[in-house]
């Protein structure tokens, strides 16, 4: 009995210590990114093209673009979605200040009026707080909104910063965990109002692996990302080339492979034109401006901040 007790206490101590180490690593990683600023990662902006493959066959595409904004950066991510029986373009756009202190995010998940389906999400970040609005469809096809808020910790990953955190953890050969908002996680009802539930993103450096991308085989640095919380969990592996450019994302039997624009055009001639049309669409919010300082001054009343 005593031996079992000692082992149990030792195990609990190890888990607690390990968790605290992960937490510190997450906070330290975010502090490094804030100190460097988004400019040190995104520079003059970038554009990346991916072909999505399942069991070796092309099944879709994704285009990501990021460019400087007035006091930070803005990005747009888009890919086709045919899960509801007809084709549409799912997208997410974000804007984030250079020091990661303020930002906003918009996403269109679906236009299919399936009961309970999440249609769109908006996240506003300011003063270490988030306000999240999620729109759903009811049984009779009506759209209803749920708005919640929460304070965020030092290891919170704002939209637009996740790829940077994965890259930084891989460069540090470390492990860390962060807090994130997962669009599909419902808010929690509390006596003070609706509270945003923050999920966990665990990032771990895996090691080096040979990866063939196009005609070349390169030695890639690999990091795993596991999103978890409130009954949801998924894991992806991110592969970075020698220049730390993201070259592949793998999840189960689905792989996203970085390609050139001519390669994207050859496989999906319509892809870039559809992406460009989204970028021009005002409803997407990609061309919008940053939220003004103080916009979120009053959101905390829902939680009594």
N, C-alpha and C positions, 0 to 999 in steps of 0.2 A: 504493500500500500504506500509506504513511504517513498519507495523508488518511483512508483507511478506518479505520486504527487510532485516529486522533485522534477521528473521529466516534463510533467504538464506545466509547471511553473517556468521551467527553462524554455519550453516551446512558446509559451505566452510572451515571455520576455523577448525572445528572438523575433517573434512576429511584430511586437510593438516597436522594437528598436529598428527593425527592417522597414516598417511602415513610416516611422519618423524620418529615416534616412531618405526614403523615396520622396517624402513630402519636402524635405529640405532641398533635395536635388531639383524638384520641380520649381520651387520658389527661386532657387539659384539660377536655373536655366532661364526663367522669365526675366530675372534681374539682368542677366547677360544680354538678352535680346533687347530689353528696354534701354540699357546703357548704350548699346551699339546703334539702336534705332532701326526702323524698317529699311531705311535707305541703304544700310550696309549689306542687306540681303537682296533687296529688290532693285537697287541701283536706279537705272533709267527705265525700268520696267521690263517685262518679259512676256512671251507668248509661248505656250506649249501645246502640242497636239498629241493625242493618244488614240490608238485603235484598241478597242476592247475585244478580247478573244475569249471564247469558252471552248474548252476541249480542242484547241487548235484552230477553230473557225472564227472568222470575224463576225461579231454580233452587234457592233456599235462603235461610236466614237465619242470623244470628249475633247473640248477645247477650253483652255484656261488662259486668261489674259490679266495682267496686272500692270498698272501704270501710275505715275505720280499724280497726286491730287493737291489741293491747296496747302494742306498741312499734314500730308501723309500719303497714303496710297489707296487705290480702289481696285477691286478685282471682280471678274466675272467668270463663272464656271458654268458650262452648259453641256448637255448630252441628251440624245433622243430617248424617249420612253414609250414603249408600246404595251405596257403591262395591262392597260385597261381595255385593250381590244382595238384602240385606234392610236395613231402616232401623234405625239406632241413632243415639245422640247422642254425638259425640266431644267431649271436654272437656279443659281444662287448668286447674288451680288453682295459685295461688302465694301465698306469704307472704314479705314482705321487710321488714327493719328500716328505720327512717327514714333511716339513714345508709348503707344498701345493703351493710352488712358481713355480715349473716346472712340466710339465707332458705331456703325449701324450695319444691319444685315437684313436682306430680304431673300426669300426663297419661294418658288412655286413648286410644290411637291406633286400636285395632280389637279386636273380639271374634271376628273371623273366623279360624278356625284354618287359615290358609294357610301352607304351609311357608316359613319365613324371615320371616314377617310380624312387624313390631314391634307388640306388644300394648300395653305401657305403659312409661312412663319416670318415674323419680324422680331429682331432683337436690337435693342438700343443699349449702349454702354456709356456710362459717365459716372464719375465720382465713386468708383468701385462698386457700382450697382448696375444691375441689368433689369430691363423691362422687356418681357417676352409676350408677344401676341400670337396666338395660334388659332387658325380658322379651320373649322371642321364642317362636314356635312351631316345633317340630321337624317333620321329615318325617312322623312318626307322630302329630302333633297334640299332643305334650306341650309344656308350657311350661318353658323354661329361662331362667335369669337370668345376666347378665353384669354384674359390678360393677367399676368402675374409679375412678381418682382422678387429680387433677392440681392443681398450683398454678396460680393464675390471675393474670394481670398487671393493671396499673392500668387498662387499657382494657377489662376484662371486663364484659360486659353480663349482669347477673343477670336471671332471669325477672321480668317486671314493670317493668323499666327500659327496654326497647327503645323503646316509644312516646315516652318522655321524651327519649331520646337523639336520635331522629329529629326531634322538635319543636325541641330545642335547636340542632341543626345547622342546621335551616331558619331559626331565628331569628337565628343568627349568620352566615347566608349563607356557610357554610363547607363543607368536606369533611372526613371523618374515617373511620378504620376502627377496628373493635373486635373483640374475641374473644368468641365465643359457643359454646354447646353446641347442636348440631343433633341432635335426638332420633334420627334415622335413621342417623347416622354411627357405625359400630362402633368400639369401643375398640381400642387397639393393644397387642399382646403385647410386653412387654419382659423383660429379664433380671430386673428387679425386681418384675414383676407386670403387672397390667393398667393401662394409662395412658389416660385420657380424651383424645381428640383434639379440640382446640379449632379450630373453623372461624372464618371471617372474615365480618364484617358491614361492608360498605362503604356509607357514607351520604354523599350529596352533595346540596347545595341546587341545584335545577334552575332555579327562577325563579318568576314569576307566571303564572297561567293562569286564564282565565274558565271557571267550572264551573257547570253548571245542576244544582241539587239541589232537587227538588220544584218549587214555583212560582217560585223565586228563582234568579237568576244572580249569583254572587259572584266576587270576585277572590281566588283561592286561592294560598297559598304552597305550592310543590311540592318534595318531596325524594324522591330515589330510594334504595331499599335493595336491595343485592345481597348475598345470602348465598352463600358459596362455600367450597369445600374438599373434598378427598378424592373428587373425581369428581362433586360435586353443585354446582349453581348455579341460582339463581332470582332474578328481579328484580321488585320491586313499586314503584309510585309512591304516595306518601302526600300527600293534599291537605288543607291546613289552612285553615279559614275565617279571616276578619278577627279573630275572638276566639281564634284558635289552637285551636279545637275541630277534631278530626279529622272530616272530612266525606266522604272517599272514599278507597278503596284500589283501585288498578288493577293488574292483572297479565294480560298477553296479552289474551285476549278475555273475561276475567272481571273484574267490577267489584263491589265492595262499597260500597253507598251508605248513608250515615247517614239514618235515618228517625225519626219520632216513634213513641211507643208505639202510638197509635191507627192509624198507618199499618202498623206491624208486625202488630197484631191483625187488621187488615182483610185483609192478604195471607196471614198464617199465624196463624189463631186459636189454634192449639195451642202456639205457640212459647214464650210467656212462662210458661205453666203447666209445660211440660217443663223450662225453665230453672230455675224455682222449685223443682221437685222435685229437681233435681240439687243445688241449693244446700243442701237439707235432708238430702241423703244423706251419712251419715258417711263412707262409703268414698271419697267425692270429696275429703274433707279440707278443704273450704272453711270449715267451722265449727271446725276444729281450732286448736290453739295453736301458738305459735312453738317451734322447737327450743330446748332449754335451752342456755345458754352452756357450751361444753366438750363438747358432744355429739360433735363431730368430732375431738376431740383425738387419737384413735388411727387415723384413716383414713390418715394419711400413711405408715404403716409399709409399705403396699403398694408405695410408690415410694421408700421410704428417706428420706423428708423428715426 
